[in-house]
Amino acid sequence: MRQNGWVTLRAINRSLCFVTVTLAAQAGEFVVLSNGFRIHADSHTADGPVIRLQTSQGAIEIQANTVAAFEQEEYTAPAPTELAPAAPAPPPAPELTPQELITRAAIHAGLPPAIVHSIARAESGYRQDAVSPKGAIGLMQLMPGTAAALNVDPHDPAQNADGGAQYLRDLLLKYENDPHQVSKAVAAYNAGPAAVDKYHGIPPYPETIQYVNRVLKQYEKEQEKKTGD
């Protein structure tokens, strides 16, 4: 609808044709009227004698013969937000040596580190990738079934050390009221608790006998070393 050859405003006050519209945040254009007023618009389209302006406040129709010029608005992009520099990532924790893993596992299990070190030395020589012909894995030589019962991954050195220390602790608790507690626990670690219970002590297997002697001698050395320190 046109009024006196001027402006029809949809959903906006019809007198807006005489008002300079506040500059929008985004670049558009200025419609300069013949009476000197300027209207800011996002865009315009011509439809015969009518110019349709799209503004931030709605659509406006004005007569084309009232428009003196269209001026393109210069748009200045806002300055980019300066991002704060990212905090440097913390340095990775140093990888523990096999000996450090065994010491930590012994402390977690509440055992003297010397006895756990003696087992690890006898079992694998601290080799994390050791696999026995019977299938025992890692530096504490955990059998897959034992590792599963302890809920540890035997291929992970830290979990392997923790699992071996926990298993040794369980064996020591099993024989805690026995005068031969340590030797039976060590024998059970090698041959299994069923064999120790069957023979009521160290099983008569040459391998197990040698193993127990080797572990106990190493345990004595570890204790002497600690006393010397």
PyMOL CGO cylinders between C-alpha atoms (Angstrom):
from pymol import cmd
from pymol.cgo import CYLINDER

trace = [
    CYLINDER, 0.00, 0.00, 0.00, 1.43, 3.44, -0.96, 0.3, 1, 1, 1, 1, 1, 1,
    CYLINDER, 1.43, 3.44, -0.96, 0.68, 6.69, 0.87, 0.3, 1, 1, 1, 1, 1, 1,
    CYLINDER, 0.68, 6.69, 0.87, 1.22, 10.05, -0.96, 0.3, 1, 1, 1, 1, 1, 1,
    CYLINDER, 1.22, 10.05, -0.96, 3.92, 8.56, -3.10, 0.3, 1, 1, 1, 1, 1, 1,
    CYLINDER, 3.92, 8.56, -3.10, 6.12, 7.75, -0.06, 0.3, 1, 1, 1, 1, 1, 1,
    CYLINDER, 6.12, 7.75, -0.06, 6.55, 4.66, 2.04, 0.3, 1, 1, 1, 1, 1, 1,
    CYLINDER, 6.55, 4.66, 2.04, 4.52, 1.60, 3.01, 0.3, 1, 1, 1, 1, 1, 1,
    CYLINDER, 4.52, 1.60, 3.01, 6.11, -0.21, 5.97, 0.3, 1, 1, 1, 1, 1, 1,
    CYLINDER, 6.11, -0.21, 5.97, 5.14, -3.82, 6.79, 0.3, 1, 1, 1, 1, 1, 1,
    CYLINDER, 5.14, -3.82, 6.79, 4.87, -4.61, 10.52, 0.3, 1, 1, 1, 1, 1, 1,
    CYLINDER, 4.87, -4.61, 10.52, 6.78, -1.34, 11.31, 0.3, 1, 1, 1, 1, 1, 1,
    CYLINDER, 6.78, -1.34, 11.31, 5.71, 2.23, 11.99, 0.3, 1, 1, 1, 1, 1, 1,
    CYLINDER, 5.71, 2.23, 11.99, 4.78, 3.81, 8.64, 0.3, 1, 1, 1, 1, 1, 1,
    CYLINDER, 4.78, 3.81, 8.64, 6.68, 7.01, 9.37, 0.3, 1, 1, 1, 1, 1, 1,
    CYLINDER, 6.68, 7.01, 9.37, 10.06, 5.21, 9.22, 0.3, 1, 1, 1, 1, 1, 1,
    CYLINDER, 10.06, 5.21, 9.22, 10.65, 6.58, 5.73, 0.3, 1, 1, 1, 1, 1, 1,
    CYLINDER, 10.65, 6.58, 5.73, 11.69, 9.85, 7.39, 0.3, 1, 1, 1, 1, 1, 1,
    CYLINDER, 11.69, 9.85, 7.39, 14.01, 8.27, 9.94, 0.3, 1, 1, 1, 1, 1, 1,
    CYLINDER, 14.01, 8.27, 9.94, 17.65, 7.39, 9.47, 0.3, 1, 1, 1, 1, 1, 1,
    CYLINDER, 17.65, 7.39, 9.47, 17.96, 3.78, 10.52, 0.3, 1, 1, 1, 1, 1, 1,
    CYLINDER, 17.96, 3.78, 10.52, 20.72, 2.87, 12.96, 0.3, 1, 1, 1, 1, 1, 1,
    CYLINDER, 20.72, 2.87, 12.96, 23.72, 1.37, 11.27, 0.3, 1, 1, 1, 1, 1, 1,
    CYLINDER, 23.72, 1.37, 11.27, 23.53, -2.42, 11.28, 0.3, 1, 1, 1, 1, 1, 1,
    CYLINDER, 23.53, -2.42, 11.28, 26.36, -4.60, 12.43, 0.3, 1, 1, 1, 1, 1, 1,
    CYLINDER, 26.36, -4.60, 12.43, 26.70, -6.14, 9.00, 0.3, 1, 1, 1, 1, 1, 1,
    CYLINDER, 26.70, -6.14, 9.00, 27.56, -4.23, 5.82, 0.3, 1, 1, 1, 1, 1, 1,
    CYLINDER, 27.56, -4.23, 5.82, 24.66, -3.24, 3.58, 0.3, 1, 1, 1, 1, 1, 1,
    CYLINDER, 24.66, -3.24, 3.58, 23.79, -0.03, 1.78, 0.3, 1, 1, 1, 1, 1, 1,
    CYLINDER, 23.79, -0.03, 1.78, 22.30, 3.43, 2.32, 0.3, 1, 1, 1, 1, 1, 1,
    CYLINDER, 22.30, 3.43, 2.32, 19.31, 4.56, 0.29, 0.3, 1, 1, 1, 1, 1, 1,
    CYLINDER, 19.31, 4.56, 0.29, 19.61, 8.34, -0.20, 0.3, 1, 1, 1, 1, 1, 1,
    CYLINDER, 19.61, 8.34, -0.20, 16.23, 9.97, -0.67, 0.3, 1, 1, 1, 1, 1, 1,
    CYLINDER, 16.23, 9.97, -0.67, 15.65, 13.12, -2.70, 0.3, 1, 1, 1, 1, 1, 1,
    CYLINDER, 15.65, 13.12, -2.70, 14.74, 15.02, 0.46, 0.3, 1, 1, 1, 1, 1, 1,
    CYLINDER, 14.74, 15.02, 0.46, 18.17, 14.29, 1.95, 0.3, 1, 1, 1, 1, 1, 1,
    CYLINDER, 18.17, 14.29, 1.95, 17.20, 11.48, 4.36, 0.3, 1, 1, 1, 1, 1, 1,
    CYLINDER, 17.20, 11.48, 4.36, 19.12, 8.24, 4.34, 0.3, 1, 1, 1, 1, 1, 1,
    CYLINDER, 19.12, 8.24, 4.34, 17.78, 4.76, 5.07, 0.3, 1, 1, 1, 1, 1, 1,
    CYLINDER, 17.78, 4.76, 5.07, 20.05, 1.84, 5.93, 0.3, 1, 1, 1, 1, 1, 1,
    CYLINDER, 20.05, 1.84, 5.93, 19.07, -1.40, 4.22, 0.3, 1, 1, 1, 1, 1, 1,
    CYLINDER, 19.07, -1.40, 4.22, 20.55, -4.86, 3.96, 0.3, 1, 1, 1, 1, 1, 1,
    CYLINDER, 20.55, -4.86, 3.96, 19.51, -5.06, 0.30, 0.3, 1, 1, 1, 1, 1, 1,
    CYLINDER, 19.51, -5.06, 0.30, 16.95, -3.72, -2.16, 0.3, 1, 1, 1, 1, 1, 1,
    CYLINDER, 16.95, -3.72, -2.16, 15.00, -4.93, -5.18, 0.3, 1, 1, 1, 1, 1, 1,
    CYLINDER, 15.00, -4.93, -5.18, 13.26, -2.90, -7.85, 0.3, 1, 1, 1, 1, 1, 1,
    CYLINDER, 13.26, -2.90, -7.85, 9.71, -3.72, -8.90, 0.3, 1, 1, 1, 1, 1, 1,
    CYLINDER, 9.71, -3.72, -8.90, 8.66, -1.17, -11.49, 0.3, 1, 1, 1, 1, 1, 1,
    CYLINDER, 8.66, -1.17, -11.49, 7.98, 2.13, -9.74, 0.3, 1, 1, 1, 1, 1, 1,
    CYLINDER, 7.98, 2.13, -9.74, 8.51, 0.52, -6.33, 0.3, 1, 1, 1, 1, 1, 1,
    CYLINDER, 8.51, 0.52, -6.33, 11.77, -0.15, -4.47, 0.3, 1, 1, 1, 1, 1, 1,
    CYLINDER, 11.77, -0.15, -4.47, 11.61, -2.81, -1.78, 0.3, 1, 1, 1, 1, 1, 1,
    CYLINDER, 11.61, -2.81, -1.78, 14.14, -2.45, 1.00, 0.3, 1, 1, 1, 1, 1, 1,
    CYLINDER, 14.14, -2.45, 1.00, 15.04, -5.26, 3.37, 0.3, 1, 1, 1, 1, 1, 1,
    CYLINDER, 15.04, -5.26, 3.37, 16.08, -3.77, 6.71, 0.3, 1, 1, 1, 1, 1, 1,
    CYLINDER, 16.08, -3.77, 6.71, 16.84, -5.14, 10.13, 0.3, 1, 1, 1, 1, 1, 1,
    CYLINDER, 16.84, -5.14, 10.13, 13.37, -4.00, 11.23, 0.3, 1, 1, 1, 1, 1, 1,
    CYLINDER, 13.37, -4.00, 11.23, 11.36, -5.43, 8.39, 0.3, 1, 1, 1, 1, 1, 1,
    CYLINDER, 11.36, -5.43, 8.39, 10.50, -4.80, 4.74, 0.3, 1, 1, 1, 1, 1, 1,
    CYLINDER, 10.50, -4.80, 4.74, 9.93, -1.26, 3.43, 0.3, 1, 1, 1, 1, 1, 1,
    CYLINDER, 9.93, -1.26, 3.43, 8.46, -0.18, 0.08, 0.3, 1, 1, 1, 1, 1, 1,
    CYLINDER, 8.46, -0.18, 0.08, 9.22, 3.26, -1.32, 0.3, 1, 1, 1, 1, 1, 1,
    CYLINDER, 9.22, 3.26, -1.32, 8.59, 4.88, -4.69, 0.3, 1, 1, 1, 1, 1, 1,
    CYLINDER, 8.59, 4.88, -4.69, 11.55, 4.69, -7.00, 0.3, 1, 1, 1, 1, 1, 1,
    CYLINDER, 11.55, 4.69, -7.00, 11.25, 8.36, -7.99, 0.3, 1, 1, 1, 1, 1, 1,
    CYLINDER, 11.25, 8.36, -7.99, 11.98, 9.36, -4.38, 0.3, 1, 1, 1, 1, 1, 1,
    CYLINDER, 11.98, 9.36, -4.38, 15.40, 7.65, -4.41, 0.3, 1, 1, 1, 1, 1, 1,
    CYLINDER, 15.40, 7.65, -4.41, 18.33, 9.88, -5.28, 0.3, 1, 1, 1, 1, 1, 1,
    CYLINDER, 18.33, 9.88, -5.28, 21.08, 7.28, -4.92, 0.3, 1, 1, 1, 1, 1, 1,
    CYLINDER, 21.08, 7.28, -4.92, 22.26, 4.04, -3.40, 0.3, 1, 1, 1, 1, 1, 1,
    CYLINDER, 22.26, 4.04, -3.40, 25.51, 4.11, -1.44, 0.3, 1, 1, 1, 1, 1, 1,
    CYLINDER, 25.51, 4.11, -1.44, 27.36, 0.93, -0.58, 0.3, 1, 1, 1, 1, 1, 1,
    CYLINDER, 27.36, 0.93, -0.58, 28.20, 0.76, 3.11, 0.3, 1, 1, 1, 1, 1, 1,
    CYLINDER, 28.20, 0.76, 3.11, 31.84, 0.16, 3.90, 0.3, 1, 1, 1, 1, 1, 1,
    CYLINDER, 31.84, 0.16, 3.90, 32.14, -2.85, 6.15, 0.3, 1, 1, 1, 1, 1, 1,
    CYLINDER, 32.14, -2.85, 6.15, 34.98, -3.15, 8.60, 0.3, 1, 1, 1, 1, 1, 1,
    CYLINDER, 34.98, -3.15, 8.60, 35.41, -6.64, 9.92, 0.3, 1, 1, 1, 1, 1, 1,
    CYLINDER, 35.41, -6.64, 9.92, 35.74, -6.84, 13.68, 0.3, 1, 1, 1, 1, 1, 1,
    CYLINDER, 35.74, -6.84, 13.68, 39.22, -7.42, 14.95, 0.3, 1, 1, 1, 1, 1, 1,
    CYLINDER, 39.22, -7.42, 14.95, 39.84, -11.13, 15.45, 0.3, 1, 1, 1, 1, 1, 1,
    CYLINDER, 39.84, -11.13, 15.45, 39.63, -12.25, 19.02, 0.3, 1, 1, 1, 1, 1, 1,
    CYLINDER, 39.63, -12.25, 19.02, 43.10, -12.88, 20.27, 0.3, 1, 1, 1, 1, 1, 1,
    CYLINDER, 43.10, -12.88, 20.27, 43.23, -16.35, 21.71, 0.3, 1, 1, 1, 1, 1, 1,
    CYLINDER, 43.23, -16.35, 21.71, 45.19, -16.87, 24.85, 0.3, 1, 1, 1, 1, 1, 1,
    CYLINDER, 45.19, -16.87, 24.85, 48.17, -19.14, 24.24, 0.3, 1, 1, 1, 1, 1, 1,
    CYLINDER, 48.17, -19.14, 24.24, 47.45, -22.73, 25.14, 0.3, 1, 1, 1, 1, 1, 1,
    CYLINDER, 47.45, -22.73, 25.14, 49.00, -23.90, 28.34, 0.3, 1, 1, 1, 1, 1, 1,
    CYLINDER, 49.00, -23.90, 28.34, 51.98, -26.12, 27.62, 0.3, 1, 1, 1, 1, 1, 1,
    CYLINDER, 51.98, -26.12, 27.62, 51.27, -29.79, 28.03, 0.3, 1, 1, 1, 1, 1, 1,
    CYLINDER, 51.27, -29.79, 28.03, 52.84, -31.29, 31.13, 0.3, 1, 1, 1, 1, 1, 1,
    CYLINDER, 52.84, -31.29, 31.13, 55.93, -33.33, 30.37, 0.3, 1, 1, 1, 1, 1, 1,
    CYLINDER, 55.93, -33.33, 30.37, 55.27, -37.06, 30.16, 0.3, 1, 1, 1, 1, 1, 1,
    CYLINDER, 55.27, -37.06, 30.16, 55.99, -39.00, 33.30, 0.3, 1, 1, 1, 1, 1, 1,
    CYLINDER, 55.99, -39.00, 33.30, 59.34, -40.74, 33.05, 0.3, 1, 1, 1, 1, 1, 1,
    CYLINDER, 59.34, -40.74, 33.05, 59.05, -44.44, 32.24, 0.3, 1, 1, 1, 1, 1, 1,
    CYLINDER, 59.05, -44.44, 32.24, 59.92, -46.61, 35.21, 0.3, 1, 1, 1, 1, 1, 1,
    CYLINDER, 59.92, -46.61, 35.21, 62.65, -49.20, 34.94, 0.3, 1, 1, 1, 1, 1, 1,
    CYLINDER, 62.65, -49.20, 34.94, 61.75, -52.87, 35.61, 0.3, 1, 1, 1, 1, 1, 1,
    CYLINDER, 61.75, -52.87, 35.61, 63.45, -52.60, 38.99, 0.3, 1, 1, 1, 1, 1, 1,
    CYLINDER, 63.45, -52.60, 38.99, 61.39, -49.51, 39.86, 0.3, 1, 1, 1, 1, 1, 1,
    CYLINDER, 61.39, -49.51, 39.86, 58.21, -51.29, 38.79, 0.3, 1, 1, 1, 1, 1, 1,
    CYLINDER, 58.21, -51.29, 38.79, 59.02, -54.20, 41.11, 0.3, 1, 1, 1, 1, 1, 1,
    CYLINDER, 59.02, -54.20, 41.11, 59.77, -51.90, 44.05, 0.3, 1, 1, 1, 1, 1, 1,
    CYLINDER, 59.77, -51.90, 44.05, 56.54, -49.99, 43.52, 0.3, 1, 1, 1, 1, 1, 1,
    CYLINDER, 56.54, -49.99, 43.52, 54.52, -53.21, 43.18, 0.3, 1, 1, 1, 1, 1, 1,
    CYLINDER, 54.52, -53.21, 43.18, 56.03, -54.61, 46.40, 0.3, 1, 1, 1, 1, 1, 1,
    CYLINDER, 56.03, -54.61, 46.40, 55.14, -51.45, 48.32, 0.3, 1, 1, 1, 1, 1, 1,
    CYLINDER, 55.14, -51.45, 48.32, 51.59, -51.53, 46.94, 0.3, 1, 1, 1, 1, 1, 1,
    CYLINDER, 51.59, -51.53, 46.94, 51.25, -55.16, 48.08, 0.3, 1, 1, 1, 1, 1, 1,
    CYLINDER, 51.25, -55.16, 48.08, 52.70, -54.40, 51.50, 0.3, 1, 1, 1, 1, 1, 1,
    CYLINDER, 52.70, -54.40, 51.50, 55.68, -56.72, 50.97, 0.3, 1, 1, 1, 1, 1, 1,
    CYLINDER, 55.68, -56.72, 50.97, 59.40, -56.18, 51.55, 0.3, 1, 1, 1, 1, 1, 1,
    CYLINDER, 59.40, -56.18, 51.55, 60.74, -55.17, 48.11, 0.3, 1, 1, 1, 1, 1, 1,
    CYLINDER, 60.74, -55.17, 48.11, 63.66, -57.58, 48.58, 0.3, 1, 1, 1, 1, 1, 1,
    CYLINDER, 63.66, -57.58, 48.58, 61.51, -60.72, 48.37, 0.3, 1, 1, 1, 1, 1, 1,
    CYLINDER, 61.51, -60.72, 48.37, 59.65, -59.49, 45.25, 0.3, 1, 1, 1, 1, 1, 1,
    CYLINDER, 59.65, -59.49, 45.25, 62.95, -58.50, 43.61, 0.3, 1, 1, 1, 1, 1, 1,
    CYLINDER, 62.95, -58.50, 43.61, 64.29, -61.98, 44.36, 0.3, 1, 1, 1, 1, 1, 1,
    CYLINDER, 64.29, -61.98, 44.36, 61.32, -63.58, 42.61, 0.3, 1, 1, 1, 1, 1, 1,
    CYLINDER, 61.32, -63.58, 42.61, 61.55, -61.25, 39.58, 0.3, 1, 1, 1, 1, 1, 1,
    CYLINDER, 61.55, -61.25, 39.58, 65.29, -61.91, 39.23, 0.3, 1, 1, 1, 1, 1, 1,
    CYLINDER, 65.29, -61.91, 39.23, 64.81, -65.68, 39.40, 0.3, 1, 1, 1, 1, 1, 1,
    CYLINDER, 64.81, -65.68, 39.40, 61.77, -65.71, 37.13, 0.3, 1, 1, 1, 1, 1, 1,
    CYLINDER, 61.77, -65.71, 37.13, 62.88, -63.53, 34.23, 0.3, 1, 1, 1, 1, 1, 1,
    CYLINDER, 62.88, -63.53, 34.23, 65.98, -61.53, 35.13, 0.3, 1, 1, 1, 1, 1, 1,
    CYLINDER, 65.98, -61.53, 35.13, 63.67, -58.46, 34.99, 0.3, 1, 1, 1, 1, 1, 1,
    CYLINDER, 63.67, -58.46, 34.99, 62.92, -59.06, 31.31, 0.3, 1, 1, 1, 1, 1, 1,
    CYLINDER, 62.92, -59.06, 31.31, 59.53, -57.57, 30.51, 0.3, 1, 1, 1, 1, 1, 1,
    CYLINDER, 59.53, -57.57, 30.51, 59.19, -59.55, 27.27, 0.3, 1, 1, 1, 1, 1, 1,
    CYLINDER, 59.19, -59.55, 27.27, 60.12, -62.94, 28.73, 0.3, 1, 1, 1, 1, 1, 1,
    CYLINDER, 60.12, -62.94, 28.73, 57.84, -65.86, 27.86, 0.3, 1, 1, 1, 1, 1, 1,
    CYLINDER, 57.84, -65.86, 27.86, 58.56, -69.32, 29.28, 0.3, 1, 1, 1, 1, 1, 1,
    CYLINDER, 58.56, -69.32, 29.28, 58.06, -72.59, 27.35, 0.3, 1, 1, 1, 1, 1, 1,
    CYLINDER, 58.06, -72.59, 27.35, 55.02, -73.20, 29.58, 0.3, 1, 1, 1, 1, 1, 1,
    CYLINDER, 55.02, -73.20, 29.58, 53.50, -69.83, 28.64, 0.3, 1, 1, 1, 1, 1, 1,
    CYLINDER, 53.50, -69.83, 28.64, 54.40, -67.73, 31.69, 0.3, 1, 1, 1, 1, 1, 1,
    CYLINDER, 54.40, -67.73, 31.69, 54.56, -64.06, 30.72, 0.3, 1, 1, 1, 1, 1, 1,
    CYLINDER, 54.56, -64.06, 30.72, 56.62, -61.02, 31.66, 0.3, 1, 1, 1, 1, 1, 1,
    CYLINDER, 56.62, -61.02, 31.66, 59.06, -60.11, 34.40, 0.3, 1, 1, 1, 1, 1, 1,
    CYLINDER, 59.06, -60.11, 34.40, 57.02, -61.87, 37.14, 0.3, 1, 1, 1, 1, 1, 1,
    CYLINDER, 57.02, -61.87, 37.14, 56.24, -64.80, 34.79, 0.3, 1, 1, 1, 1, 1, 1,
    CYLINDER, 56.24, -64.80, 34.79, 52.48, -64.87, 35.31, 0.3, 1, 1, 1, 1, 1, 1,
    CYLINDER, 52.48, -64.87, 35.31, 50.55, -67.72, 33.76, 0.3, 1, 1, 1, 1, 1, 1,
    CYLINDER, 50.55, -67.72, 33.76, 47.56, -66.48, 31.73, 0.3, 1, 1, 1, 1, 1, 1,
    CYLINDER, 47.56, -66.48, 31.73, 45.10, -68.13, 34.13, 0.3, 1, 1, 1, 1, 1, 1,
    CYLINDER, 45.10, -68.13, 34.13, 46.77, -66.56, 37.17, 0.3, 1, 1, 1, 1, 1, 1,
    CYLINDER, 46.77, -66.56, 37.17, 46.77, -63.14, 35.47, 0.3, 1, 1, 1, 1, 1, 1,
    CYLINDER, 46.77, -63.14, 35.47, 43.09, -63.49, 34.63, 0.3, 1, 1, 1, 1, 1, 1,
    CYLINDER, 43.09, -63.49, 34.63, 42.27, -64.42, 38.25, 0.3, 1, 1, 1, 1, 1, 1,
    CYLINDER, 42.27, -64.42, 38.25, 44.19, -61.33, 39.40, 0.3, 1, 1, 1, 1, 1, 1,
    CYLINDER, 44.19, -61.33, 39.40, 42.46, -59.19, 36.74, 0.3, 1, 1, 1, 1, 1, 1,
    CYLINDER, 42.46, -59.19, 36.74, 45.71, -57.90, 35.28, 0.3, 1, 1, 1, 1, 1, 1,
    CYLINDER, 45.71, -57.90, 35.28, 47.17, -57.77, 31.77, 0.3, 1, 1, 1, 1, 1, 1,
    CYLINDER, 47.17, -57.77, 31.77, 50.39, -59.82, 31.93, 0.3, 1, 1, 1, 1, 1, 1,
    CYLINDER, 50.39, -59.82, 31.93, 51.72, -58.05, 28.83, 0.3, 1, 1, 1, 1, 1, 1,
    CYLINDER, 51.72, -58.05, 28.83, 51.60, -54.68, 30.60, 0.3, 1, 1, 1, 1, 1, 1,
    CYLINDER, 51.60, -54.68, 30.60, 54.82, -54.44, 32.68, 0.3, 1, 1, 1, 1, 1, 1,
    CYLINDER, 54.82, -54.44, 32.68, 53.27, -52.38, 35.48, 0.3, 1, 1, 1, 1, 1, 1,
    CYLINDER, 53.27, -52.38, 35.48, 50.23, -54.66, 35.77, 0.3, 1, 1, 1, 1, 1, 1,
    CYLINDER, 50.23, -54.66, 35.77, 52.47, -57.71, 35.53, 0.3, 1, 1, 1, 1, 1, 1,
    CYLINDER, 52.47, -57.71, 35.53, 54.60, -56.49, 38.43, 0.3, 1, 1, 1, 1, 1, 1,
    CYLINDER, 54.60, -56.49, 38.43, 51.53, -55.64, 40.51, 0.3, 1, 1, 1, 1, 1, 1,
    CYLINDER, 51.53, -55.64, 40.51, 49.92, -58.99, 39.74, 0.3, 1, 1, 1, 1, 1, 1,
    CYLINDER, 49.92, -58.99, 39.74, 53.05, -60.95, 40.66, 0.3, 1, 1, 1, 1, 1, 1,
    CYLINDER, 53.05, -60.95, 40.66, 53.47, -59.07, 43.94, 0.3, 1, 1, 1, 1, 1, 1,
    CYLINDER, 53.47, -59.07, 43.94, 49.81, -59.61, 44.79, 0.3, 1, 1, 1, 1, 1, 1,
    CYLINDER, 49.81, -59.61, 44.79, 50.04, -63.32, 43.98, 0.3, 1, 1, 1, 1, 1, 1,
    CYLINDER, 50.04, -63.32, 43.98, 53.11, -63.70, 46.19, 0.3, 1, 1, 1, 1, 1, 1,
    CYLINDER, 53.11, -63.70, 46.19, 51.33, -61.84, 48.98, 0.3, 1, 1, 1, 1, 1, 1,
    CYLINDER, 51.33, -61.84, 48.98, 48.34, -64.22, 48.71, 0.3, 1, 1, 1, 1, 1, 1,
    CYLINDER, 48.34, -64.22, 48.71, 50.71, -67.21, 48.98, 0.3, 1, 1, 1, 1, 1, 1,
    CYLINDER, 50.71, -67.21, 48.98, 52.48, -65.74, 52.01, 0.3, 1, 1, 1, 1, 1, 1,
    CYLINDER, 52.48, -65.74, 52.01, 49.11, -65.21, 53.67, 0.3, 1, 1, 1, 1, 1, 1,
    CYLINDER, 49.11, -65.21, 53.67, 48.13, -68.79, 52.85, 0.3, 1, 1, 1, 1, 1, 1,
    CYLINDER, 48.13, -68.79, 52.85, 51.13, -70.09, 54.82, 0.3, 1, 1, 1, 1, 1, 1,
    CYLINDER, 51.13, -70.09, 54.82, 51.34, -67.28, 57.40, 0.3, 1, 1, 1, 1, 1, 1,
    CYLINDER, 51.34, -67.28, 57.40, 51.00, -69.69, 60.36, 0.3, 1, 1, 1, 1, 1, 1,
    CYLINDER, 51.00, -69.69, 60.36, 53.58, -72.13, 59.01, 0.3, 1, 1, 1, 1, 1, 1,
    CYLINDER, 53.58, -72.13, 59.01, 57.18, -72.01, 60.30, 0.3, 1, 1, 1, 1, 1, 1,
    CYLINDER, 57.18, -72.01, 60.30, 58.31, -72.44, 56.69, 0.3, 1, 1, 1, 1, 1, 1,
    CYLINDER, 58.31, -72.44, 56.69, 56.05, -69.68, 55.40, 0.3, 1, 1, 1, 1, 1, 1,
    CYLINDER, 56.05, -69.68, 55.40, 58.51, -68.04, 53.00, 0.3, 1, 1, 1, 1, 1, 1,
    CYLINDER, 58.51, -68.04, 53.00, 59.96, -71.22, 51.48, 0.3, 1, 1, 1, 1, 1, 1,
    CYLINDER, 59.96, -71.22, 51.48, 56.49, -72.69, 50.94, 0.3, 1, 1, 1, 1, 1, 1,
    CYLINDER, 56.49, -72.69, 50.94, 55.21, -69.47, 49.35, 0.3, 1, 1, 1, 1, 1, 1,
    CYLINDER, 55.21, -69.47, 49.35, 58.22, -69.33, 47.03, 0.3, 1, 1, 1, 1, 1, 1,
    CYLINDER, 58.22, -69.33, 47.03, 57.79, -72.99, 46.12, 0.3, 1, 1, 1, 1, 1, 1,
    CYLINDER, 57.79, -72.99, 46.12, 54.09, -72.43, 45.45, 0.3, 1, 1, 1, 1, 1, 1,
    CYLINDER, 54.09, -72.43, 45.45, 54.96, -69.48, 43.20, 0.3, 1, 1, 1, 1, 1, 1,
    CYLINDER, 54.96, -69.48, 43.20, 57.02, -71.87, 41.07, 0.3, 1, 1, 1, 1, 1, 1,
    CYLINDER, 57.02, -71.87, 41.07, 55.15, -75.18, 41.24, 0.3, 1, 1, 1, 1, 1, 1,
    CYLINDER, 55.15, -75.18, 41.24, 51.70, -74.06, 42.33, 0.3, 1, 1, 1, 1, 1, 1,
    CYLINDER, 51.70, -74.06, 42.33, 50.07, -74.25, 45.77, 0.3, 1, 1, 1, 1, 1, 1,
    CYLINDER, 50.07, -74.25, 45.77, 48.43, -77.60, 44.96, 0.3, 1, 1, 1, 1, 1, 1,
    CYLINDER, 48.43, -77.60, 44.96, 51.84, -79.25, 44.64, 0.3, 1, 1, 1, 1, 1, 1,
    CYLINDER, 51.84, -79.25, 44.64, 53.05, -77.72, 47.92, 0.3, 1, 1, 1, 1, 1, 1,
    CYLINDER, 53.05, -77.72, 47.92, 49.93, -78.89, 49.71, 0.3, 1, 1, 1, 1, 1, 1,
    CYLINDER, 49.93, -78.89, 49.71, 50.25, -82.35, 48.21, 0.3, 1, 1, 1, 1, 1, 1,
    CYLINDER, 50.25, -82.35, 48.21, 53.80, -82.80, 49.55, 0.3, 1, 1, 1, 1, 1, 1,
    CYLINDER, 53.80, -82.80, 49.55, 53.27, -80.70, 52.68, 0.3, 1, 1, 1, 1, 1, 1,
    CYLINDER, 53.27, -80.70, 52.68, 56.26, -78.58, 51.75, 0.3, 1, 1, 1, 1, 1, 1,
    CYLINDER, 56.26, -78.58, 51.75, 58.62, -78.01, 48.85, 0.3, 1, 1, 1, 1, 1, 1,
    CYLINDER, 58.62, -78.01, 48.85, 57.72, -80.52, 46.10, 0.3, 1, 1, 1, 1, 1, 1,
    CYLINDER, 57.72, -80.52, 46.10, 60.51, -82.98, 45.20, 0.3, 1, 1, 1, 1, 1, 1,
    CYLINDER, 60.51, -82.98, 45.20, 60.98, -81.41, 41.77, 0.3, 1, 1, 1, 1, 1, 1,
    CYLINDER, 60.98, -81.41, 41.77, 64.62, -80.55, 40.96, 0.3, 1, 1, 1, 1, 1, 1,
    CYLINDER, 64.62, -80.55, 40.96, 63.54, -77.37, 39.18, 0.3, 1, 1, 1, 1, 1, 1,
    CYLINDER, 63.54, -77.37, 39.18, 61.46, -76.20, 42.17, 0.3, 1, 1, 1, 1, 1, 1,
    CYLINDER, 61.46, -76.20, 42.17, 64.15, -77.10, 44.72, 0.3, 1, 1, 1, 1, 1, 1,
    CYLINDER, 64.15, -77.10, 44.72, 66.77, -75.14, 42.75, 0.3, 1, 1, 1, 1, 1, 1,
    CYLINDER, 66.77, -75.14, 42.75, 64.34, -72.28, 42.30, 0.3, 1, 1, 1, 1, 1, 1,
    CYLINDER, 64.34, -72.28, 42.30, 63.58, -72.00, 46.02, 0.3, 1, 1, 1, 1, 1, 1,
    CYLINDER, 63.58, -72.00, 46.02, 67.26, -72.10, 46.93, 0.3, 1, 1, 1, 1, 1, 1,
    CYLINDER, 67.26, -72.10, 46.93, 68.09, -69.46, 44.33, 0.3, 1, 1, 1, 1, 1, 1,
    CYLINDER, 68.09, -69.46, 44.33, 65.30, -67.13, 45.49, 0.3, 1, 1, 1, 1, 1, 1,
    CYLINDER, 65.30, -67.13, 45.49, 66.08, -67.48, 49.19, 0.3, 1, 1, 1, 1, 1, 1,
    CYLINDER, 66.08, -67.48, 49.19, 69.80, -66.87, 48.63, 0.3, 1, 1, 1, 1, 1, 1,
    CYLINDER, 69.80, -66.87, 48.63, 69.00, -63.79, 46.58, 0.3, 1, 1, 1, 1, 1, 1,
    CYLINDER, 69.00, -63.79, 46.58, 66.58, -62.65, 49.27, 0.3, 1, 1, 1, 1, 1, 1,
    CYLINDER, 66.58, -62.65, 49.27, 69.36, -62.90, 51.86, 0.3, 1, 1, 1, 1, 1, 1,
    CYLINDER, 69.36, -62.90, 51.86, 71.65, -60.84, 49.59, 0.3, 1, 1, 1, 1, 1, 1,
    CYLINDER, 71.65, -60.84, 49.59, 68.97, -58.22, 49.08, 0.3, 1, 1, 1, 1, 1, 1,
    CYLINDER, 68.97, -58.22, 49.08, 68.45, -57.96, 52.84, 0.3, 1, 1, 1, 1, 1, 1,
    CYLINDER, 68.45, -57.96, 52.84, 72.18, -57.69, 53.48, 0.3, 1, 1, 1, 1, 1, 1,
    CYLINDER, 72.18, -57.69, 53.48, 72.45, -55.01, 50.82, 0.3, 1, 1, 1, 1, 1, 1,
    CYLINDER, 72.45, -55.01, 50.82, 69.65, -53.09, 52.49, 0.3, 1, 1, 1, 1, 1, 1,
    CYLINDER, 69.65, -53.09, 52.49, 71.29, -53.45, 55.90, 0.3, 1, 1, 1, 1, 1, 1,
    CYLINDER, 71.29, -53.45, 55.90, 74.57, -52.22, 54.45, 0.3, 1, 1, 1, 1, 1, 1,
    CYLINDER, 74.57, -52.22, 54.45, 72.85, -49.16, 52.99, 0.3, 1, 1, 1, 1, 1, 1,
]
cmd.load_cgo(trace, "trace")
